[in-house]
Amino acid sequence: MITAITRVHAQFGLRLKWQFSPIGALKSHSAMTQLTSTTDKEFLRTVNEWLFSRPEVLMLVRYSRAAGDKSFEFFTSFERLRGRLEELTPETSVTVFRERQLPLRGCVDDEFIGKCLNSVQAGLEFLVVETAPRTAGNESWFHHEAGESHEELREVLDGLRGQPVAVGEYPPWLERSLNVISAYVPEEDGSVSARWIYRKPLKYRPDLCWSRFNLRPLLPNLSGSS
């Protein structure tokens, strides 16, 4: 009999389900699921088709062994996106969104801040991404910030005055649909693995719900139910 225990991984703010076998071996539930490689032909074909029919796609990069570090990057050509994938280290997760994300675009000023406050629904998690990279030496990155209230949104935008940004509801990176596709950067031998994988429940389960800013403690589920 296999017993399931649900726990919180505090570093990433995720609830993960683990399985214990009768001999005591610890195994990730999602480790038994086939993982898609960023070199997979079907994955690349899908992203290429999206960019052929749309002006841009957003890619979420979640770096492996980087304390939850992530990046949100826009791409207008398949060649540049594929080149970016080749730069990433093994076990890094990428999620590409077919539909347009963060639709509010512009340089931050009073008018733009007012537009964002009128467009972004209060209480929903928002995301602000700078569309011009920051640089430090040989390093470059796209700064981003998130929050849930209009007060937080105003504060974030006030700190980015004069900067070109994209703003909107936080992308649905946990969504299972034809509009969201994910993959993992493979090892040198072509194998695919991931240390932390979150799978969204297929139906609402209060005991599996989580919030980015307000995690509630979980009690172990020792009943054997999933």
C-alpha positions as CSV (number, residue, x, y, z in Angstrom):
1,M,0.0,0.0,0.0
2,I,1.3,3.4,-0.9
3,T,0.6,6.3,1.5
4,A,0.4,9.9,0.2
5,I,1.5,12.9,2.2
6,T,0.9,16.5,1.1
7,R,3.4,19.1,2.2
8,V,4.5,22.6,1.5
9,H,7.8,23.5,0.0
10,A,8.3,26.9,1.6
11,Q,11.1,28.1,-0.8
12,F,8.8,27.9,-3.8
13,G,5.4,28.3,-2.2
14,L,4.2,25.0,-3.7
15,R,2.3,22.1,-2.3
16,L,3.8,18.9,-3.4
17,K,2.6,15.3,-3.0
18,W,5.0,12.6,-2.2
19,Q,4.5,8.8,-2.0
20,F,6.1,6.4,0.4
21,S,6.4,2.8,-0.7
22,P,6.1,-0.1,1.9
23,I,9.9,-0.3,2.0
24,G,10.2,3.4,2.9
25,A,11.5,4.7,-0.4
26,L,10.6,8.4,-1.0
27,K,9.4,9.1,-4.5
28,S,8.0,12.2,-6.2
29,H,4.5,11.5,-7.6
30,S,5.2,13.5,-10.7
31,A,8.5,11.6,-11.2
32,M,6.4,8.8,-12.7
33,T,5.1,11.3,-15.3
34,Q,6.8,11.6,-18.6
35,L,8.6,14.9,-18.8
36,T,8.8,16.9,-22.1
37,S,12.3,18.0,-23.3
38,T,12.9,21.4,-24.7
39,T,14.5,19.6,-27.7
40,D,11.3,17.6,-28.3
41,K,10.1,18.0,-31.9
42,E,6.5,18.3,-31.0
43,F,7.2,21.0,-28.4
44,L,9.3,23.0,-30.8
45,R,6.8,22.5,-33.6
46,T,4.0,23.8,-31.4
47,V,5.9,26.9,-30.3
48,N,7.0,27.6,-33.9
49,E,3.3,27.5,-35.1
50,W,2.3,29.8,-32.3
51,L,4.9,32.4,-33.3
52,F,3.9,32.0,-37.0
53,S,0.4,33.0,-36.2
54,R,1.0,35.5,-33.5
55,P,3.3,38.6,-33.1
56,E,4.8,37.3,-29.8
57,V,4.7,34.7,-27.0
58,L,5.7,35.0,-23.4
59,M,8.1,32.4,-21.9
60,L,8.4,31.8,-18.2
61,V,11.8,30.4,-17.2
62,R,12.2,28.8,-13.8
63,Y,15.8,28.1,-13.1
64,S,17.0,24.9,-11.5
65,R,18.7,25.1,-8.1
66,A,18.4,28.9,-8.1
67,A,16.3,29.5,-4.9
68,G,13.1,30.0,-6.9
69,D,14.7,32.5,-9.4
70,K,12.6,32.9,-12.6
71,S,12.4,35.1,-15.7
72,F,9.6,36.3,-17.9
73,E,10.7,36.9,-21.5
74,F,8.9,37.9,-24.7
75,F,9.8,36.5,-28.1
76,T,8.8,37.6,-31.6
77,S,10.8,35.0,-33.5
78,F,11.2,31.2,-33.2
79,E,14.9,31.4,-33.9
80,R,15.5,33.7,-30.9
81,L,13.4,31.6,-28.6
82,R,15.2,28.4,-29.6
83,G,18.5,30.1,-29.2
84,R,17.5,31.1,-25.7
85,L,16.5,27.5,-24.8
86,E,20.0,26.4,-25.8
87,E,21.5,28.8,-23.3
88,L,19.6,27.3,-20.3
89,T,21.1,24.8,-17.9
90,P,19.6,21.2,-17.4
91,E,16.5,20.8,-15.3
92,T,15.4,24.4,-16.0
93,S,11.7,24.6,-16.6
94,V,10.1,26.7,-19.3
95,T,6.4,27.5,-19.9
96,V,5.3,29.2,-23.1
97,F,1.9,31.0,-23.4
98,R,0.0,31.0,-26.7
99,E,-2.3,33.8,-25.8
100,R,-1.1,37.4,-25.3
101,Q,0.0,38.0,-21.8
102,L,0.5,41.3,-19.9
103,P,-1.3,43.4,-22.5
104,L,-0.8,46.8,-20.8
105,R,2.4,48.2,-22.4
106,G,4.1,51.5,-22.1
107,C,6.6,53.7,-20.3
108,V,5.6,54.3,-16.7
109,D,4.1,57.7,-15.9
110,D,1.1,59.0,-14.1
111,E,-1.2,58.3,-17.1
112,F,0.1,54.7,-17.5
113,I,-0.3,54.1,-13.7
114,G,-3.9,55.2,-13.8
115,K,-4.6,53.0,-16.8
116,C,-3.2,50.0,-15.0
117,L,-5.1,50.7,-11.9
118,N,-8.3,50.9,-13.9
119,S,-7.6,47.7,-15.9
120,V,-6.1,45.3,-13.4
121,Q,-8.8,43.9,-11.1
122,A,-8.1,44.4,-7.4
123,G,-7.4,41.2,-5.5
124,L,-6.0,39.3,-8.5
125,E,-2.3,38.6,-8.7
126,F,-0.6,40.9,-11.1
127,L,2.8,40.9,-12.8
128,V,4.9,43.8,-14.0
129,V,7.8,42.9,-16.3
130,E,10.4,45.4,-17.7
131,T,10.6,44.9,-21.4
132,A,14.1,46.3,-21.7
133,P,16.8,44.2,-20.0
134,R,18.9,45.4,-17.0
135,T,22.6,44.8,-17.3
136,A,25.5,44.4,-14.8
137,G,28.8,43.4,-16.3
138,N,28.2,40.4,-18.6
139,E,24.8,39.6,-17.0
140,S,21.4,40.8,-18.3
141,W,17.9,40.1,-17.1
142,F,14.3,41.3,-17.3
143,H,13.3,42.7,-13.9
144,H,9.8,41.7,-12.7
145,E,7.6,42.2,-9.7
146,A,4.3,40.8,-8.6
147,G,1.6,41.5,-6.0
148,E,-2.2,41.3,-5.3
149,S,-3.5,44.7,-4.4
150,H,-3.8,48.1,-6.1
151,E,-1.6,49.6,-3.4
152,E,1.2,47.1,-4.3
153,L,0.7,47.8,-8.0
154,R,1.0,51.5,-7.5
155,E,4.1,51.1,-5.4
156,V,5.7,48.8,-8.0
157,L,5.0,51.2,-10.9
158,D,6.1,54.3,-8.9
159,G,9.5,52.6,-8.5
160,L,9.7,52.0,-12.3
161,R,8.9,55.4,-13.6
162,G,10.3,56.1,-17.0
163,Q,10.8,52.4,-17.7
164,P,9.1,50.4,-20.5
165,V,7.0,47.7,-18.9
166,A,4.3,45.1,-19.6
167,V,1.6,44.7,-17.0
168,G,-1.4,42.4,-16.5
169,E,-2.8,39.4,-14.6
170,Y,-0.2,36.9,-13.5
171,P,0.2,34.4,-16.4
172,P,-1.7,31.1,-15.8
173,W,1.5,28.9,-15.6
174,L,-0.2,26.1,-13.8
175,E,-3.0,25.9,-16.4
176,R,-3.5,22.7,-18.4
177,S,-4.8,23.7,-21.8
178,L,-3.9,24.0,-25.4
179,N,-2.7,27.5,-24.8
180,V,0.0,26.7,-22.3
181,I,2.9,24.3,-23.0
182,S,5.8,23.4,-20.7
183,A,9.1,21.5,-21.0
184,Y,12.4,20.9,-19.2
185,V,16.0,21.5,-20.4
186,P,17.6,18.0,-20.8
187,E,20.9,16.7,-19.4
188,E,23.8,16.3,-21.8
189,D,22.8,12.7,-22.4
190,G,19.4,13.8,-23.5
191,S,17.6,12.6,-20.3
192,V,15.0,14.9,-18.7
193,S,14.6,15.3,-14.9
194,A,13.3,17.9,-12.5
195,R,13.8,18.3,-8.8
196,W,10.5,20.0,-8.1
197,I,7.4,19.6,-10.2
198,Y,3.9,20.9,-9.4
199,R,0.9,19.3,-11.0
200,K,-2.4,21.2,-10.6
201,P,-5.3,19.1,-9.2
202,L,-7.9,18.2,-11.8
203,K,-10.6,19.2,-9.4
204,Y,-11.0,21.6,-6.5
205,R,-9.3,20.3,-3.3
206,P,-9.2,22.8,-0.4
207,D,-6.4,20.7,1.2
208,L,-4.3,21.3,-1.9
209,C,-5.0,25.0,-2.4
210,W,-2.1,27.5,-1.9
211,S,-1.5,31.2,-2.1
212,R,1.8,32.8,-3.1
213,F,1.6,35.2,-0.1
214,N,-0.4,33.3,2.5
215,L,0.5,29.7,2.9
216,R,-1.6,27.7,5.3
217,P,-0.1,24.8,7.2
218,L,-1.1,21.3,5.9
219,L,-1.8,18.3,7.9
220,P,-0.4,15.0,6.6
221,N,-3.0,12.9,4.7
222,L,-2.3,9.4,6.1
223,S,-5.6,7.9,4.9
224,G,-4.0,6.7,1.7
225,S,-6.4,8.8,-0.5
226,S,-5.0,10.9,-3.3
